[in-house]
Amino acid sequence: MEKKKIRIALTKGRIENKAVDLLEKIGYDVTDLREKGRRLILTISDENIEVVLAKAADVITYVEHGVCDLGVVGKDTIMEHGGKFYEIEDLGFGKCKFALAVKKGTDFYSGYGVKTVATKYPEVTRDFFENKGIDVDIVKIEGSVELAPLVGLSDGIVDIVETGTTLKENGLEVVEDVAPVSARLIANTVSIKLKQERILEIVNLIKENL
């Protein structure tokens, strides 16, 4: 009997590459995924799995709306966008962190004025400071967040930090970690019921190969 079709959304880029490595480790034939060219929908034909490549926030949208059964996306995107889906597993790759950074030698928490924080992640930033009981003004930045404190737009930034090299090169330093980040496996709430056996089979294979 043919296996139930499963569609998996992968976040394009580094998470995609690591996810493909994991699928290969499981024993799936990932030839089509390795030789994708510019295609955005790929197949693991012997397993009746379709793989969709998308931007991080769109992975959540596709899974939430049920056009994809499973998704692989960073915890950063989950924290910022939320959504109705099951977060099944920490995949352990794509590791980095959210951190609060300031110009070197600056005391972010000194004084009584409301501080301004620049970030690409306003929801994560808002939650972080609300939990600390601190009022801040949040400015959303689309490009290089490191620039904001250097030109006087903000007192600090909340951003994704991997090695910290970019911060150091721009005279900034981490003053506080906000939250750890890594790639997560998520599932559509309906798919996990209708395709339970098939999804559990894939999830168990993933867990065994982490």
N, C-alpha and C positions, 0 to 999 in steps of 0.2 A: 504494500500500500504506500502511495506517495505521501511523504511527510507534508504536514501543513506548512504553507508558505509563511515565512517570517520576514518582515522588513526591518532592517536596522539602520538608524541614522547615525553617522559618525561626524564628529566635528572636524572640518578640514584642517590640515596642517599637522602639527606634531602629535596631537592626540590621535588623529587618523592613522598616522604611521605606526604608533605604538599599538593601537587597537588591531591593525592588520597583522602585526607581529604576533599578538596574542591569539588571533583567530588561526594563524598558521601553526602556532604551538599546540593548539587544540587538535590539529590534524585536518583542518579544512583546506581545500584547494583554493588558494588566494591569488592564483595567476591573473585573473581578470582584474583584481584590485591592484596588483603590482603594475599592470600594463594598461592603466586607465586612460591615458592621454588626457583629453579634456572632458571626458564623460563624467556625469554626476550620478548616474544610476548604474550599478555594477552587480554582478551575480556570483554567488557560490553555488553553481548549478546542481552539483551532486547532493547538496543539502537543502535545495529549494529555499535558499536565503537570498534576498535582494538587499543590497547595501546602497544607501543614499548618502551622498556627501553634501554637507550643509554648513553654514556659519553656526557658531555656538548657540546663539539665541534661537535660531530657527530649528535646531535639533529639538529643543524643548517644545516649540510650537507644533512640530510634526508629530511628536510622541503624544502630546496633550490632546491633539485633535484626532488621534487614532489612525493617521495615515502611515505611521511607523509604529511597530510593536515595541521595539527597544531602541535605546539611544545611548551613545557614549558622549558625555559632556563634562566640562570642568565644574567643580563645586563653586567656583567664582560666579559662573553664569546662573547656576541654580540659586545661589544666595541673592543675586541681584534681581532675577526675574521671577523666581518662584514658579508656581503652576501646580496643576492637579495631575500628579503622576506618582508612581512608586519609585523611591530611590532604593535600589536593590543592593548594590555592592560598591565598595571603595576599591577601585582597580589598582591603586598604588602607583600609577605612573602620572606624568604631568604634574609632578609635585612642585609647589611653590607656596607663597603665603600672601595674604593681605597684610600690609603694614602701614603704620603712620610714620611719615618721614618729614623732617624739617631741615632748614639750612643748618649746617654744622655749627654747633655751639649755641644754638637757640633753645630756650626753655619754653616749649609750647604751652605748658600749663601755668606759667607765671602770669601775674596781673589779673585784672577783673573784667576786662573787655571781652566781648564775644569774638572768638577766633573764627577765621575764615579757612575753610578746607576745600581744596580743589581735588576733583576725582572724576574718573570715568564711571564710578560705581556709587551713585548717590544713595541708593537704598541700603547698601552694605554700610556705608559711612554713617547714615542716619541711625541705623540700628545700633551700631557700635557706640556712638556718643550718647544715644538715649539710654542705653543700658548702664552707662557711667553717670547718667544724670547731668550731662554737660550740654549746654546750648552752643551750637555752632552754626555759622552760615555756610551752606554748601554751594560751591560753584561747579557745574558740570563742564568738564573739558573733554574734547574729542581726540585731541592729538597728544603730544608729549606733555604729560602732567608735570614732569620735573621742572618745566619752565615757569610754572605759576608762582612758586615762592621766590624764584630768582628775579622776577620782574616786579614783585610786590603785589601780585594779585591775591595771594593767599599766605597764611601763616604756616600752613603745612599741606601735605597731600596724603591721600589714602590710595594706594596702588598695589598692583601685583608685583612682588619682589621674588626673583629667583636667586641670583648670585649677589645682587646689590652693587654690581660694577657700575651700572648706569647712574645710580644715585651718587656713588663716590666720585665719579668723573664730573658730576655737576655740583659738587660741594654739598650734597645732602646726606643725612644719616637717618637710620631707623631709630625711632624713640620708643616704639611699642608695636608688638605683633597684634594684629587684629583677629586673624583666623587662618588656619592651615587650609590649603587647597590641593586637590588632586582630581583625577578623572573618575567619574562615577558612571555606573550602569543604571539607567532608568527604564521604567516600563509603563506602557499605557494601562490605565486602570481597568479597562474592559478587556483588552487583549490577554491580560494575565489570568482572567477567568475563562475566556473562550478558547484560549490556546495554552492553557496551564501546563499540560504535559510537555508540549514542545518547548515552551519557554523555560521550564524547569530543567529540561535536558540540557539546553544551551547554558543556562546559569550555572548548573553543577559542573559542566565541563570547564567553564571560565574559572570557577572557584578552585578547581583541582589544579589549574595551570597558572595560578597567580604566583 
